Amino acid sequence: MMRLGEILIKRQLISQTQLEQFLTQYPYPAKKLGELLVEHHLISSQDQRDALREQYWRRKGHWVID
């Protein structure tokens, strides 16, 4: 299963460094990662929806575009 952060990196919306720094700042977030990234203007809400859609379809085994 591909995690949301991995999808965002693959799509070049955030870098590995940005993700690591963000997770260091919020090691136990009260909100989900995508929500926090949108709130901090690191990704758009559309980027979040697209990445979550991709994550859903990957989990179901139906994602074939890479």
Protein Blocks (a to p, Z undefined) as FASTA:
>chain_A
ZZfklmmmmnomacfklmmmmmmmmmpafbdfklmmmmnopacfklmmmmmmmmmmmmno
pafbZZ
